[in-house]
Amino acid sequence: PMPPGRSDVRVLFTQPDSRAAAAAGRDDMTLGTSGSLAVSDLVGGRVGAGLVWPPGGDPVPLHPLDVYSRSSTLELYYDLSGLVPGHVYRTTLELGNPLSVTTGDQVRVSFEDRAQGPTDRVRRSLALKTLKGGQYRLVLTVEDVAGGTKVVRERTVNVRE
């Protein structure tokens, strides 16, 4: 767990018995204040892609190429924090092509869950078969129905024919 506030984050990737390495970073990342509703970055994956991440429960499938075929399913993982136990949270996932004017070139799902504790690890699956090839914007919105607070996270999803 990281404390609330602003942080610079760096990650170093290495491979055993190799001199190969890569680094990634994100400057000025803001984490929610303690007790406020917050959503982590969105982690996309695909079952069978060969990589998984064990964040403390069921392994989360990853997809290093980050390009999904229309016949595949996008596996999405994210953490929620600052939940009020007992409150109902409405989640909406929208996957749309901002440059398309074609109807049906999007996926939108919405659901409600009651918080069991102050944090939650969430996995969702989105079928991509109704989409055309292209670059899409995935928007996740989580709203505390009783409290009215809302958080939004976005990421790009690449779909090929």
Chimera marker file (.cmm) of the C-alpha trace (Angstrom):
<marker_set name="trace">
<marker id="1" x="0.000" y="0.000" z="0.000" r="1" g="1" b="0" radius="0.5"/>
<marker id="2" x="1.164" y="3.502" z="-0.839" r="1" g="1" b="0" radius="0.5"/>
<marker id="3" x="0.169" y="6.583" z="1.137" r="1" g="1" b="0" radius="0.5"/>
<marker id="4" x="-2.169" y="9.127" z="-0.490" r="1" g="1" b="0" radius="0.5"/>
<marker id="5" x="-0.607" y="12.044" z="-2.336" r="1" g="1" b="0" radius="0.5"/>
<marker id="6" x="1.694" y="12.590" z="-5.315" r="1" g="1" b="0" radius="0.5"/>
<marker id="7" x="4.474" y="10.142" z="-6.196" r="1" g="1" b="0" radius="0.5"/>
<marker id="8" x="6.931" y="9.437" z="-8.983" r="1" g="1" b="0" radius="0.5"/>
<marker id="9" x="6.909" y="5.720" z="-9.798" r="1" g="1" b="0" radius="0.5"/>
<marker id="10" x="9.682" y="3.735" z="-11.527" r="1" g="1" b="0" radius="0.5"/>
<marker id="11" x="9.739" y="0.044" z="-12.401" r="1" g="1" b="0" radius="0.5"/>
<marker id="12" x="12.743" y="-1.953" z="-13.599" r="1" g="1" b="0" radius="0.5"/>
<marker id="13" x="12.117" y="-5.160" z="-15.557" r="1" g="1" b="0" radius="0.5"/>
<marker id="14" x="14.924" y="-7.719" z="-15.707" r="1" g="1" b="0" radius="0.5"/>
<marker id="15" x="15.242" y="-11.272" z="-16.931" r="1" g="1" b="0" radius="0.5"/>
<marker id="16" x="17.236" y="-13.834" z="-14.951" r="1" g="1" b="0" radius="0.5"/>
<marker id="17" x="20.504" y="-14.924" z="-16.567" r="1" g="1" b="0" radius="0.5"/>
<marker id="18" x="20.343" y="-12.086" z="-19.056" r="1" g="1" b="0" radius="0.5"/>
<marker id="19" x="21.715" y="-8.604" z="-19.401" r="1" g="1" b="0" radius="0.5"/>
<marker id="20" x="18.425" y="-7.428" z="-20.912" r="1" g="1" b="0" radius="0.5"/>
<marker id="21" x="16.431" y="-4.923" z="-18.892" r="1" g="1" b="0" radius="0.5"/>
<marker id="22" x="13.829" y="-2.244" z="-19.400" r="1" g="1" b="0" radius="0.5"/>
<marker id="23" x="12.565" y="0.593" z="-17.273" r="1" g="1" b="0" radius="0.5"/>
<marker id="24" x="9.226" y="2.362" z="-17.178" r="1" g="1" b="0" radius="0.5"/>
<marker id="25" x="7.956" y="5.222" z="-15.132" r="1" g="1" b="0" radius="0.5"/>
<marker id="26" x="5.195" y="7.613" z="-14.423" r="1" g="1" b="0" radius="0.5"/>
<marker id="27" x="5.824" y="11.065" z="-12.979" r="1" g="1" b="0" radius="0.5"/>
<marker id="28" x="3.539" y="12.940" z="-10.665" r="1" g="1" b="0" radius="0.5"/>
<marker id="29" x="1.042" y="10.129" z="-10.106" r="1" g="1" b="0" radius="0.5"/>
<marker id="30" x="-1.702" y="11.141" z="-7.674" r="1" g="1" b="0" radius="0.5"/>
<marker id="31" x="-3.181" y="8.587" z="-5.324" r="1" g="1" b="0" radius="0.5"/>
<marker id="32" x="-6.516" y="9.324" z="-3.664" r="1" g="1" b="0" radius="0.5"/>
<marker id="33" x="-6.695" y="10.738" z="-0.192" r="1" g="1" b="0" radius="0.5"/>
<marker id="34" x="-7.323" y="8.258" z="2.567" r="1" g="1" b="0" radius="0.5"/>
<marker id="35" x="-10.996" y="7.323" z="2.670" r="1" g="1" b="0" radius="0.5"/>
<marker id="36" x="-11.855" y="8.841" z="-0.718" r="1" g="1" b="0" radius="0.5"/>
<marker id="37" x="-13.090" y="6.711" z="-3.601" r="1" g="1" b="0" radius="0.5"/>
<marker id="38" x="-10.204" y="5.803" z="-5.929" r="1" g="1" b="0" radius="0.5"/>
<marker id="39" x="-9.557" y="3.474" z="-8.863" r="1" g="1" b="0" radius="0.5"/>
<marker id="40" x="-6.158" y="2.112" z="-9.854" r="1" g="1" b="0" radius="0.5"/>
<marker id="41" x="-4.872" y="2.078" z="-13.408" r="1" g="1" b="0" radius="0.5"/>
<marker id="42" x="-6.713" y="-0.349" z="-15.680" r="1" g="1" b="0" radius="0.5"/>
<marker id="43" x="-4.809" y="-3.537" z="-16.499" r="1" g="1" b="0" radius="0.5"/>
<marker id="44" x="-5.843" y="-5.257" z="-19.726" r="1" g="1" b="0" radius="0.5"/>
<marker id="45" x="-5.150" y="-8.884" z="-20.514" r="1" g="1" b="0" radius="0.5"/>
<marker id="46" x="-6.142" y="-11.902" z="-22.534" r="1" g="1" b="0" radius="0.5"/>
<marker id="47" x="-6.502" y="-15.481" z="-21.342" r="1" g="1" b="0" radius="0.5"/>
<marker id="48" x="-3.925" y="-17.643" z="-23.087" r="1" g="1" b="0" radius="0.5"/>
<marker id="49" x="-1.501" y="-14.799" z="-23.852" r="1" g="1" b="0" radius="0.5"/>
<marker id="50" x="1.129" y="-16.545" z="-21.737" r="1" g="1" b="0" radius="0.5"/>
<marker id="51" x="1.639" y="-14.055" z="-18.917" r="1" g="1" b="0" radius="0.5"/>
<marker id="52" x="-0.194" y="-13.749" z="-15.621" r="1" g="1" b="0" radius="0.5"/>
<marker id="53" x="0.196" y="-11.489" z="-12.613" r="1" g="1" b="0" radius="0.5"/>
<marker id="54" x="-0.688" y="-12.789" z="-9.133" r="1" g="1" b="0" radius="0.5"/>
<marker id="55" x="-1.843" y="-9.680" z="-7.189" r="1" g="1" b="0" radius="0.5"/>
<marker id="56" x="-2.877" y="-11.736" z="-4.163" r="1" g="1" b="0" radius="0.5"/>
<marker id="57" x="-5.712" y="-13.894" z="-5.425" r="1" g="1" b="0" radius="0.5"/>
<marker id="58" x="-6.676" y="-15.343" z="-8.760" r="1" g="1" b="0" radius="0.5"/>
<marker id="59" x="-3.919" y="-14.766" z="-11.328" r="1" g="1" b="0" radius="0.5"/>
<marker id="60" x="-4.700" y="-11.850" z="-13.645" r="1" g="1" b="0" radius="0.5"/>
<marker id="61" x="-4.031" y="-12.549" z="-17.338" r="1" g="1" b="0" radius="0.5"/>
<marker id="62" x="-1.804" y="-9.984" z="-19.053" r="1" g="1" b="0" radius="0.5"/>
<marker id="63" x="-1.317" y="-9.278" z="-22.744" r="1" g="1" b="0" radius="0.5"/>
<marker id="64" x="2.071" y="-7.729" z="-23.535" r="1" g="1" b="0" radius="0.5"/>
<marker id="65" x="1.179" y="-6.929" z="-27.169" r="1" g="1" b="0" radius="0.5"/>
<marker id="66" x="-1.906" y="-4.967" z="-26.067" r="1" g="1" b="0" radius="0.5"/>
<marker id="67" x="-3.684" y="-5.704" z="-29.385" r="1" g="1" b="0" radius="0.5"/>
<marker id="68" x="-6.848" y="-7.787" z="-29.225" r="1" g="1" b="0" radius="0.5"/>
<marker id="69" x="-8.591" y="-9.650" z="-32.037" r="1" g="1" b="0" radius="0.5"/>
<marker id="70" x="-12.338" y="-9.232" z="-32.464" r="1" g="1" b="0" radius="0.5"/>
<marker id="71" x="-12.784" y="-12.895" z="-31.558" r="1" g="1" b="0" radius="0.5"/>
<marker id="72" x="-11.070" y="-12.442" z="-28.186" r="1" g="1" b="0" radius="0.5"/>
<marker id="73" x="-12.230" y="-11.198" z="-24.822" r="1" g="1" b="0" radius="0.5"/>
<marker id="74" x="-10.579" y="-8.281" z="-23.020" r="1" g="1" b="0" radius="0.5"/>
<marker id="75" x="-9.893" y="-9.245" z="-19.407" r="1" g="1" b="0" radius="0.5"/>
<marker id="76" x="-9.852" y="-6.112" z="-17.272" r="1" g="1" b="0" radius="0.5"/>
<marker id="77" x="-8.430" y="-5.784" z="-13.755" r="1" g="1" b="0" radius="0.5"/>
<marker id="78" x="-8.464" y="-2.809" z="-11.385" r="1" g="1" b="0" radius="0.5"/>
<marker id="79" x="-8.367" y="-2.034" z="-7.668" r="1" g="1" b="0" radius="0.5"/>
<marker id="80" x="-10.977" y="0.039" z="-5.858" r="1" g="1" b="0" radius="0.5"/>
<marker id="81" x="-10.228" y="1.786" z="-2.564" r="1" g="1" b="0" radius="0.5"/>
<marker id="82" x="-12.031" y="4.225" z="-0.317" r="1" g="1" b="0" radius="0.5"/>
<marker id="83" x="-15.222" y="2.150" z="-0.480" r="1" g="1" b="0" radius="0.5"/>
<marker id="84" x="-17.825" y="2.497" z="2.258" r="1" g="1" b="0" radius="0.5"/>
<marker id="85" x="-18.881" y="-1.008" z="3.358" r="1" g="1" b="0" radius="0.5"/>
<marker id="86" x="-22.585" y="-1.524" z="2.659" r="1" g="1" b="0" radius="0.5"/>
<marker id="87" x="-22.790" y="1.211" z="0.016" r="1" g="1" b="0" radius="0.5"/>
<marker id="88" x="-23.877" y="0.308" z="-3.509" r="1" g="1" b="0" radius="0.5"/>
<marker id="89" x="-21.428" y="1.233" z="-6.269" r="1" g="1" b="0" radius="0.5"/>
<marker id="90" x="-22.492" y="1.561" z="-9.905" r="1" g="1" b="0" radius="0.5"/>
<marker id="91" x="-19.818" y="0.718" z="-12.452" r="1" g="1" b="0" radius="0.5"/>
<marker id="92" x="-20.054" y="1.566" z="-16.146" r="1" g="1" b="0" radius="0.5"/>
<marker id="93" x="-17.610" y="0.324" z="-18.778" r="1" g="1" b="0" radius="0.5"/>
<marker id="94" x="-17.727" y="2.009" z="-22.180" r="1" g="1" b="0" radius="0.5"/>
<marker id="95" x="-15.532" y="0.937" z="-25.052" r="1" g="1" b="0" radius="0.5"/>
<marker id="96" x="-15.961" y="3.168" z="-28.079" r="1" g="1" b="0" radius="0.5"/>
<marker id="97" x="-14.123" y="4.473" z="-31.106" r="1" g="1" b="0" radius="0.5"/>
<marker id="98" x="-14.063" y="8.279" z="-30.753" r="1" g="1" b="0" radius="0.5"/>
<marker id="99" x="-13.550" y="8.704" z="-34.519" r="1" g="1" b="0" radius="0.5"/>
<marker id="100" x="-16.416" y="6.447" z="-35.606" r="1" g="1" b="0" radius="0.5"/>
<marker id="101" x="-19.894" y="7.669" z="-36.433" r="1" g="1" b="0" radius="0.5"/>
<marker id="102" x="-21.126" y="4.119" z="-37.038" r="1" g="1" b="0" radius="0.5"/>
<marker id="103" x="-23.699" y="2.922" z="-34.537" r="1" g="1" b="0" radius="0.5"/>
<marker id="104" x="-22.880" y="-0.402" z="-32.964" r="1" g="1" b="0" radius="0.5"/>
<marker id="105" x="-19.153" y="0.364" z="-32.953" r="1" g="1" b="0" radius="0.5"/>
<marker id="106" x="-19.123" y="0.357" z="-29.168" r="1" g="1" b="0" radius="0.5"/>
<marker id="107" x="-19.651" y="-1.795" z="-26.094" r="1" g="1" b="0" radius="0.5"/>
<marker id="108" x="-21.330" y="-0.456" z="-22.941" r="1" g="1" b="0" radius="0.5"/>
<marker id="109" x="-22.104" y="-2.402" z="-19.773" r="1" g="1" b="0" radius="0.5"/>
<marker id="110" x="-23.254" y="-1.247" z="-16.357" r="1" g="1" b="0" radius="0.5"/>
<marker id="111" x="-23.682" y="-3.093" z="-13.074" r="1" g="1" b="0" radius="0.5"/>
<marker id="112" x="-24.042" y="-2.476" z="-9.350" r="1" g="1" b="0" radius="0.5"/>
<marker id="113" x="-22.216" y="-4.114" z="-6.439" r="1" g="1" b="0" radius="0.5"/>
<marker id="114" x="-22.467" y="-3.661" z="-2.681" r="1" g="1" b="0" radius="0.5"/>
<marker id="115" x="-19.091" y="-2.996" z="-1.022" r="1" g="1" b="0" radius="0.5"/>
<marker id="116" x="-18.039" y="-5.691" z="1.438" r="1" g="1" b="0" radius="0.5"/>
<marker id="117" x="-15.016" y="-3.762" z="2.709" r="1" g="1" b="0" radius="0.5"/>
<marker id="118" x="-12.950" y="-0.603" z="2.093" r="1" g="1" b="0" radius="0.5"/>
<marker id="119" x="-11.088" y="-2.123" z="-0.877" r="1" g="1" b="0" radius="0.5"/>
<marker id="120" x="-11.887" y="-4.501" z="-3.711" r="1" g="1" b="0" radius="0.5"/>
<marker id="121" x="-9.946" y="-6.235" z="-6.475" r="1" g="1" b="0" radius="0.5"/>
<marker id="122" x="-12.129" y="-6.360" z="-9.575" r="1" g="1" b="0" radius="0.5"/>
<marker id="123" x="-11.957" y="-8.473" z="-12.734" r="1" g="1" b="0" radius="0.5"/>
<marker id="124" x="-14.346" y="-7.976" z="-15.655" r="1" g="1" b="0" radius="0.5"/>
<marker id="125" x="-14.501" y="-9.462" z="-19.154" r="1" g="1" b="0" radius="0.5"/>
<marker id="126" x="-15.558" y="-7.632" z="-22.323" r="1" g="1" b="0" radius="0.5"/>
<marker id="127" x="-16.302" y="-9.532" z="-25.539" r="1" g="1" b="0" radius="0.5"/>
<marker id="128" x="-15.009" y="-7.629" z="-28.568" r="1" g="1" b="0" radius="0.5"/>
<marker id="129" x="-16.862" y="-9.494" z="-31.351" r="1" g="1" b="0" radius="0.5"/>
<marker id="130" x="-19.236" y="-6.612" z="-32.170" r="1" g="1" b="0" radius="0.5"/>
<marker id="131" x="-16.395" y="-4.149" z="-32.795" r="1" g="1" b="0" radius="0.5"/>
<marker id="132" x="-14.496" y="-3.354" z="-35.966" r="1" g="1" b="0" radius="0.5"/>
<marker id="133" x="-10.741" y="-3.093" z="-36.065" r="1" g="1" b="0" radius="0.5"/>
<marker id="134" x="-9.322" y="0.163" z="-34.731" r="1" g="1" b="0" radius="0.5"/>
<marker id="135" x="-8.259" y="2.080" z="-31.677" r="1" g="1" b="0" radius="0.5"/>
<marker id="136" x="-10.864" y="2.421" z="-28.935" r="1" g="1" b="0" radius="0.5"/>
<marker id="137" x="-11.158" y="4.401" z="-25.741" r="1" g="1" b="0" radius="0.5"/>
<marker id="138" x="-12.140" y="2.383" z="-22.661" r="1" g="1" b="0" radius="0.5"/>
<marker id="139" x="-13.798" y="4.524" z="-19.981" r="1" g="1" b="0" radius="0.5"/>
<marker id="140" x="-14.470" y="3.076" z="-16.523" r="1" g="1" b="0" radius="0.5"/>
<marker id="141" x="-16.771" y="5.074" z="-14.229" r="1" g="1" b="0" radius="0.5"/>
<marker id="142" x="-17.392" y="4.031" z="-10.617" r="1" g="1" b="0" radius="0.5"/>
<marker id="143" x="-20.014" y="5.926" z="-8.627" r="1" g="1" b="0" radius="0.5"/>
<marker id="144" x="-21.083" y="5.660" z="-4.987" r="1" g="1" b="0" radius="0.5"/>
<marker id="145" x="-24.870" y="5.626" z="-5.434" r="1" g="1" b="0" radius="0.5"/>
<marker id="146" x="-25.583" y="6.847" z="-1.880" r="1" g="1" b="0" radius="0.5"/>
<marker id="147" x="-22.684" y="9.280" z="-1.500" r="1" g="1" b="0" radius="0.5"/>
<marker id="148" x="-22.651" y="10.673" z="-5.029" r="1" g="1" b="0" radius="0.5"/>
<marker id="149" x="-18.859" y="10.542" z="-5.422" r="1" g="1" b="0" radius="0.5"/>
<marker id="150" x="-17.544" y="9.358" z="-8.770" r="1" g="1" b="0" radius="0.5"/>
<marker id="151" x="-14.176" y="8.420" z="-10.268" r="1" g="1" b="0" radius="0.5"/>
<marker id="152" x="-13.255" y="7.860" z="-13.909" r="1" g="1" b="0" radius="0.5"/>
<marker id="153" x="-10.306" y="6.025" z="-15.487" r="1" g="1" b="0" radius="0.5"/>
<marker id="154" x="-9.486" y="5.714" z="-19.192" r="1" g="1" b="0" radius="0.5"/>
<marker id="155" x="-7.135" y="3.715" z="-21.374" r="1" g="1" b="0" radius="0.5"/>
<marker id="156" x="-6.670" y="2.868" z="-25.029" r="1" g="1" b="0" radius="0.5"/>
<marker id="157" x="-7.611" y="-0.564" z="-26.411" r="1" g="1" b="0" radius="0.5"/>
<marker id="158" x="-6.412" y="-1.718" z="-29.847" r="1" g="1" b="0" radius="0.5"/>
<marker id="159" x="-8.670" y="-4.134" z="-31.754" r="1" g="1" b="0" radius="0.5"/>
<marker id="160" x="-7.724" y="-5.833" z="-35.019" r="1" g="1" b="0" radius="0.5"/>
<marker id="161" x="-10.030" y="-7.474" z="-37.552" r="1" g="1" b="0" radius="0.5"/>
<link id1="1" id2="2" r="1" g="1" b="0" radius="0.2"/>
<link id1="2" id2="3" r="1" g="1" b="0" radius="0.2"/>
<link id1="3" id2="4" r="1" g="1" b="0" radius="0.2"/>
<link id1="4" id2="5" r="1" g="1" b="0" radius="0.2"/>
<link id1="5" id2="6" r="1" g="1" b="0" radius="0.2"/>
<link id1="6" id2="7" r="1" g="1" b="0" radius="0.2"/>
<link id1="7" id2="8" r="1" g="1" b="0" radius="0.2"/>
<link id1="8" id2="9" r="1" g="1" b="0" radius="0.2"/>
<link id1="9" id2="10" r="1" g="1" b="0" radius="0.2"/>
<link id1="10" id2="11" r="1" g="1" b="0" radius="0.2"/>
<link id1="11" id2="12" r="1" g="1" b="0" radius="0.2"/>
<link id1="12" id2="13" r="1" g="1" b="0" radius="0.2"/>
<link id1="13" id2="14" r="1" g="1" b="0" radius="0.2"/>
<link id1="14" id2="15" r="1" g="1" b="0" radius="0.2"/>
<link id1="15" id2="16" r="1" g="1" b="0" radius="0.2"/>
<link id1="16" id2="17" r="1" g="1" b="0" radius="0.2"/>
<link id1="17" id2="18" r="1" g="1" b="0" radius="0.2"/>
<link id1="18" id2="19" r="1" g="1" b="0" radius="0.2"/>
<link id1="19" id2="20" r="1" g="1" b="0" radius="0.2"/>
<link id1="20" id2="21" r="1" g="1" b="0" radius="0.2"/>
<link id1="21" id2="22" r="1" g="1" b="0" radius="0.2"/>
<link id1="22" id2="23" r="1" g="1" b="0" radius="0.2"/>
<link id1="23" id2="24" r="1" g="1" b="0" radius="0.2"/>
<link id1="24" id2="25" r="1" g="1" b="0" radius="0.2"/>
<link id1="25" id2="26" r="1" g="1" b="0" radius="0.2"/>
<link id1="26" id2="27" r="1" g="1" b="0" radius="0.2"/>
<link id1="27" id2="28" r="1" g="1" b="0" radius="0.2"/>
<link id1="28" id2="29" r="1" g="1" b="0" radius="0.2"/>
<link id1="29" id2="30" r="1" g="1" b="0" radius="0.2"/>
<link id1="30" id2="31" r="1" g="1" b="0" radius="0.2"/>
<link id1="31" id2="32" r="1" g="1" b="0" radius="0.2"/>
<link id1="32" id2="33" r="1" g="1" b="0" radius="0.2"/>
<link id1="33" id2="34" r="1" g="1" b="0" radius="0.2"/>
<link id1="34" id2="35" r="1" g="1" b="0" radius="0.2"/>
<link id1="35" id2="36" r="1" g="1" b="0" radius="0.2"/>
<link id1="36" id2="37" r="1" g="1" b="0" radius="0.2"/>
<link id1="37" id2="38" r="1" g="1" b="0" radius="0.2"/>
<link id1="38" id2="39" r="1" g="1" b="0" radius="0.2"/>
<link id1="39" id2="40" r="1" g="1" b="0" radius="0.2"/>
<link id1="40" id2="41" r="1" g="1" b="0" radius="0.2"/>
<link id1="41" id2="42" r="1" g="1" b="0" radius="0.2"/>
<link id1="42" id2="43" r="1" g="1" b="0" radius="0.2"/>
<link id1="43" id2="44" r="1" g="1" b="0" radius="0.2"/>
<link id1="44" id2="45" r="1" g="1" b="0" radius="0.2"/>
<link id1="45" id2="46" r="1" g="1" b="0" radius="0.2"/>
<link id1="46" id2="47" r="1" g="1" b="0" radius="0.2"/>
<link id1="47" id2="48" r="1" g="1" b="0" radius="0.2"/>
<link id1="48" id2="49" r="1" g="1" b="0" radius="0.2"/>
<link id1="49" id2="50" r="1" g="1" b="0" radius="0.2"/>
<link id1="50" id2="51" r="1" g="1" b="0" radius="0.2"/>
<link id1="51" id2="52" r="1" g="1" b="0" radius="0.2"/>
<link id1="52" id2="53" r="1" g="1" b="0" radius="0.2"/>
<link id1="53" id2="54" r="1" g="1" b="0" radius="0.2"/>
<link id1="54" id2="55" r="1" g="1" b="0" radius="0.2"/>
<link id1="55" id2="56" r="1" g="1" b="0" radius="0.2"/>
<link id1="56" id2="57" r="1" g="1" b="0" radius="0.2"/>
<link id1="57" id2="58" r="1" g="1" b="0" radius="0.2"/>
<link id1="58" id2="59" r="1" g="1" b="0" radius="0.2"/>
<link id1="59" id2="60" r="1" g="1" b="0" radius="0.2"/>
<link id1="60" id2="61" r="1" g="1" b="0" radius="0.2"/>
<link id1="61" id2="62" r="1" g="1" b="0" radius="0.2"/>
<link id1="62" id2="63" r="1" g="1" b="0" radius="0.2"/>
<link id1="63" id2="64" r="1" g="1" b="0" radius="0.2"/>
<link id1="64" id2="65" r="1" g="1" b="0" radius="0.2"/>
<link id1="65" id2="66" r="1" g="1" b="0" radius="0.2"/>
<link id1="66" id2="67" r="1" g="1" b="0" radius="0.2"/>
<link id1="67" id2="68" r="1" g="1" b="0" radius="0.2"/>
<link id1="68" id2="69" r="1" g="1" b="0" radius="0.2"/>
<link id1="69" id2="70" r="1" g="1" b="0" radius="0.2"/>
<link id1="70" id2="71" r="1" g="1" b="0" radius="0.2"/>
<link id1="71" id2="72" r="1" g="1" b="0" radius="0.2"/>
<link id1="72" id2="73" r="1" g="1" b="0" radius="0.2"/>
<link id1="73" id2="74" r="1" g="1" b="0" radius="0.2"/>
<link id1="74" id2="75" r="1" g="1" b="0" radius="0.2"/>
<link id1="75" id2="76" r="1" g="1" b="0" radius="0.2"/>
<link id1="76" id2="77" r="1" g="1" b="0" radius="0.2"/>
<link id1="77" id2="78" r="1" g="1" b="0" radius="0.2"/>
<link id1="78" id2="79" r="1" g="1" b="0" radius="0.2"/>
<link id1="79" id2="80" r="1" g="1" b="0" radius="0.2"/>
<link id1="80" id2="81" r="1" g="1" b="0" radius="0.2"/>
<link id1="81" id2="82" r="1" g="1" b="0" radius="0.2"/>
<link id1="82" id2="83" r="1" g="1" b="0" radius="0.2"/>
<link id1="83" id2="84" r="1" g="1" b="0" radius="0.2"/>
<link id1="84" id2="85" r="1" g="1" b="0" radius="0.2"/>
<link id1="85" id2="86" r="1" g="1" b="0" radius="0.2"/>
<link id1="86" id2="87" r="1" g="1" b="0" radius="0.2"/>
<link id1="87" id2="88" r="1" g="1" b="0" radius="0.2"/>
<link id1="88" id2="89" r="1" g="1" b="0" radius="0.2"/>
<link id1="89" id2="90" r="1" g="1" b="0" radius="0.2"/>
<link id1="90" id2="91" r="1" g="1" b="0" radius="0.2"/>
<link id1="91" id2="92" r="1" g="1" b="0" radius="0.2"/>
<link id1="92" id2="93" r="1" g="1" b="0" radius="0.2"/>
<link id1="93" id2="94" r="1" g="1" b="0" radius="0.2"/>
<link id1="94" id2="95" r="1" g="1" b="0" radius="0.2"/>
<link id1="95" id2="96" r="1" g="1" b="0" radius="0.2"/>
<link id1="96" id2="97" r="1" g="1" b="0" radius="0.2"/>
<link id1="97" id2="98" r="1" g="1" b="0" radius="0.2"/>
<link id1="98" id2="99" r="1" g="1" b="0" radius="0.2"/>
<link id1="99" id2="100" r="1" g="1" b="0" radius="0.2"/>
<link id1="100" id2="101" r="1" g="1" b="0" radius="0.2"/>
<link id1="101" id2="102" r="1" g="1" b="0" radius="0.2"/>
<link id1="102" id2="103" r="1" g="1" b="0" radius="0.2"/>
<link id1="103" id2="104" r="1" g="1" b="0" radius="0.2"/>
<link id1="104" id2="105" r="1" g="1" b="0" radius="0.2"/>
<link id1="105" id2="106" r="1" g="1" b="0" radius="0.2"/>
<link id1="106" id2="107" r="1" g="1" b="0" radius="0.2"/>
<link id1="107" id2="108" r="1" g="1" b="0" radius="0.2"/>
<link id1="108" id2="109" r="1" g="1" b="0" radius="0.2"/>
<link id1="109" id2="110" r="1" g="1" b="0" radius="0.2"/>
<link id1="110" id2="111" r="1" g="1" b="0" radius="0.2"/>
<link id1="111" id2="112" r="1" g="1" b="0" radius="0.2"/>
<link id1="112" id2="113" r="1" g="1" b="0" radius="0.2"/>
<link id1="113" id2="114" r="1" g="1" b="0" radius="0.2"/>
<link id1="114" id2="115" r="1" g="1" b="0" radius="0.2"/>
<link id1="115" id2="116" r="1" g="1" b="0" radius="0.2"/>
<link id1="116" id2="117" r="1" g="1" b="0" radius="0.2"/>
<link id1="117" id2="118" r="1" g="1" b="0" radius="0.2"/>
<link id1="118" id2="119" r="1" g="1" b="0" radius="0.2"/>
<link id1="119" id2="120" r="1" g="1" b="0" radius="0.2"/>
<link id1="120" id2="121" r="1" g="1" b="0" radius="0.2"/>
<link id1="121" id2="122" r="1" g="1" b="0" radius="0.2"/>
<link id1="122" id2="123" r="1" g="1" b="0" radius="0.2"/>
<link id1="123" id2="124" r="1" g="1" b="0" radius="0.2"/>
<link id1="124" id2="125" r="1" g="1" b="0" radius="0.2"/>
<link id1="125" id2="126" r="1" g="1" b="0" radius="0.2"/>
<link id1="126" id2="127" r="1" g="1" b="0" radius="0.2"/>
<link id1="127" id2="128" r="1" g="1" b="0" radius="0.2"/>
<link id1="128" id2="129" r="1" g="1" b="0" radius="0.2"/>
<link id1="129" id2="130" r="1" g="1" b="0" radius="0.2"/>
<link id1="130" id2="131" r="1" g="1" b="0" radius="0.2"/>
<link id1="131" id2="132" r="1" g="1" b="0" radius="0.2"/>
<link id1="132" id2="133" r="1" g="1" b="0" radius="0.2"/>
<link id1="133" id2="134" r="1" g="1" b="0" radius="0.2"/>
<link id1="134" id2="135" r="1" g="1" b="0" radius="0.2"/>
<link id1="135" id2="136" r="1" g="1" b="0" radius="0.2"/>
<link id1="136" id2="137" r="1" g="1" b="0" radius="0.2"/>
<link id1="137" id2="138" r="1" g="1" b="0" radius="0.2"/>
<link id1="138" id2="139" r="1" g="1" b="0" radius="0.2"/>
<link id1="139" id2="140" r="1" g="1" b="0" radius="0.2"/>
<link id1="140" id2="141" r="1" g="1" b="0" radius="0.2"/>
<link id1="141" id2="142" r="1" g="1" b="0" radius="0.2"/>
<link id1="142" id2="143" r="1" g="1" b="0" radius="0.2"/>
<link id1="143" id2="144" r="1" g="1" b="0" radius="0.2"/>
<link id1="144" id2="145" r="1" g="1" b="0" radius="0.2"/>
<link id1="145" id2="146" r="1" g="1" b="0" radius="0.2"/>
<link id1="146" id2="147" r="1" g="1" b="0" radius="0.2"/>
<link id1="147" id2="148" r="1" g="1" b="0" radius="0.2"/>
<link id1="148" id2="149" r="1" g="1" b="0" radius="0.2"/>
<link id1="149" id2="150" r="1" g="1" b="0" radius="0.2"/>
<link id1="150" id2="151" r="1" g="1" b="0" radius="0.2"/>
<link id1="151" id2="152" r="1" g="1" b="0" radius="0.2"/>
<link id1="152" id2="153" r="1" g="1" b="0" radius="0.2"/>
<link id1="153" id2="154" r="1" g="1" b="0" radius="0.2"/>
<link id1="154" id2="155" r="1" g="1" b="0" radius="0.2"/>
<link id1="155" id2="156" r="1" g="1" b="0" radius="0.2"/>
<link id1="156" id2="157" r="1" g="1" b="0" radius="0.2"/>
<link id1="157" id2="158" r="1" g="1" b="0" radius="0.2"/>
<link id1="158" id2="159" r="1" g="1" b="0" radius="0.2"/>
<link id1="159" id2="160" r="1" g="1" b="0" radius="0.2"/>
<link id1="160" id2="161" r="1" g="1" b="0" radius="0.2"/>
</marker_set>
